[in-house]
Amino acid sequence: MVQSQLGCLPLKGVPIVDCNIWQLAMWCCRRRQRWQVQGRSMLPTLHPGDQVLVHPDAYQDTAPEVGDIVLAQHPYRCELRLVKRIISIADDCYFLQGDNFCESTDSRTFQAIPGDLILGKVISFF
Amino acid sequence: MVLRQLKKQIKHWFPAPVAQAHCDGPCGVYDPAAARIYTEAVVSMTRKILDLQPPADQNPQAMATYLNTMSRFIQIKEEQAQKAKEEILILWTDYFKPQHLEQFPDLHDMFWKAAKLCSSCKVEVNLQHAEELMTAVQGIHQVFWATKNRTNVPWYKAS
């Protein structure tokens, strides 16, 4: 359980780890994607400017789970990529929310998203 | 230490694409006036493009001036239509909530058509579509303020 430093309610999930040599090697082999975080909605877990590694095939064999931080496609603005946490799952739709949900635009606005809009799992910082 | 240096160099040489931890801030300030101003610019530039006449003679300087002015008009129209579209999409995707859709069932259709008109105004030089976009933005203005139970916000134009 992570306590938000911004006065919001406690957040579910574990802090993501730093990139190790294995993840770096996987990125070199194009098995991981590197993304830069923009915006404050994932504070205190992710800060603006942080870079993260995303595993695009993480959900090929297993389904996304509540608490996972994921890279997702915005349901109405297909060019936009989002970093959010899965808060709940119902009928193969995923309710995403920012950890700093006082300052996040997420599924509370655009509703739960289907699984095919989840593009990968954030597995570590870079 | 080596790994840290390596990552630093990678970040320097290979910029990462951006993933939005999207946030509109806690201020909650939205106003369709921004879309209205950009749309007014689109209408104005469409008129200017249609009114601009090429030089009657073959004077190279006059033709260069004409082409330069026309290019600038087109560029501004393109930019302003794109900005209008962005403002409309922000209202649609960030401000409006499911309860608003219950109140205004044609909300999605209204925004979809408005966004499409922005695209038309970029692609074409069509005064009718530019004015239809203005009408669409006026409709958004009315719905937006109705969701805030504010009936005293007048619709006005700067031009």
Boltz contact constraints between the chains, C-beta under 6 A:
constraints:
  - contact:
      token1: [A, 21]
      token2: [B, 3]
      max_distance: 6.0
  - contact:
      token1: [A, 34]
      token2: [B, 16]
      max_distance: 6.0
  - contact:
      token1: [A, 35]
      token2: [B, 16]
      max_distance: 6.0
  - contact:
      token1: [A, 35]
      token2: [B, 17]
      max_distance: 6.0
  - contact:
      token1: [A, 35]
      token2: [B, 19]
      max_distance: 6.0
  - contact:
      token1: [A, 36]
      token2: [B, 16]
      max_distance: 6.0
  - contact:
      token1: [A, 36]
      token2: [B, 18]
      max_distance: 6.0
  - contact:
      token1: [A, 37]
      token2: [B, 19]
      max_distance: 6.0
  - contact:
      token1: [A, 37]
      token2: [B, 21]
      max_distance: 6.0
  - contact:
      token1: [A, 38]
      token2: [B, 18]
      max_distance: 6.0
  - contact:
      token1: [A, 38]
      token2: [B, 20]
      max_distance: 6.0
  - contact:
      token1: [A, 39]
      token2: [B, 20]
      max_distance: 6.0
  - contact:
      token1: [A, 39]
      token2: [B, 21]
      max_distance: 6.0
  - contact:
      token1: [A, 39]
      token2: [B, 22]
      max_distance: 6.0
  - contact:
      token1: [A, 39]
      token2: [B, 23]
      max_distance: 6.0
  - contact:
      token1: [A, 40]
      token2: [B, 23]
      max_distance: 6.0
  - contact:
      token1: [A, 41]
      token2: [B, 21]
      max_distance: 6.0
  - contact:
      token1: [A, 41]
      token2: [B, 22]
      max_distance: 6.0
  - contact:
      token1: [A, 41]
      token2: [B, 23]
      max_distance: 6.0
  - contact:
      token1: [A, 42]
      token2: [B, 21]
      max_distance: 6.0
  - contact:
      token1: [A, 46]
      token2: [B, 21]
      max_distance: 6.0
  - contact:
      token1: [A, 51]
      token2: [B, 16]
      max_distance: 6.0
  - contact:
      token1: [A, 71]
      token2: [B, 19]
      max_distance: 6.0
  - contact:
      token1: [A, 76]
      token2: [B, 93]
      max_distance: 6.0
  - contact:
      token1: [A, 80]
      token2: [B, 20]
      max_distance: 6.0
  - contact:
      token1: [A, 81]
      token2: [B, 19]
      max_distance: 6.0
  - contact:
      token1: [A, 82]
      token2: [B, 20]
      max_distance: 6.0
  - contact:
      token1: [A, 82]
      token2: [B, 22]
      max_distance: 6.0
  - contact:
      token1: [A, 83]
      token2: [B, 19]
      max_distance: 6.0
  - contact:
      token1: [A, 83]
      token2: [B, 21]
      max_distance: 6.0
  - contact:
      token1: [A, 102]
      token2: [B, 26]
      max_distance: 6.0
  - contact:
      token1: [A, 103]
      token2: [B, 23]
      max_distance: 6.0
  - contact:
      token1: [A, 103]
      token2: [B, 25]
      max_distance: 6.0
  - contact:
      token1: [A, 103]
      token2: [B, 26]
      max_distance: 6.0
  - contact:
      token1: [A, 104]
      token2: [B, 23]
      max_distance: 6.0
  - contact:
      token1: [A, 105]
      token2: [B, 22]
      max_distance: 6.0
  - contact:
      token1: [A, 105]
      token2: [B, 24]
      max_distance: 6.0
  - contact:
      token1: [A, 105]
      token2: [B, 94]
      max_distance: 6.0
  - contact:
      token1: [A, 109]
      token2: [B, 94]
      max_distance: 6.0
  - contact:
      token1: [A, 110]
      token2: [B, 93]
      max_distance: 6.0
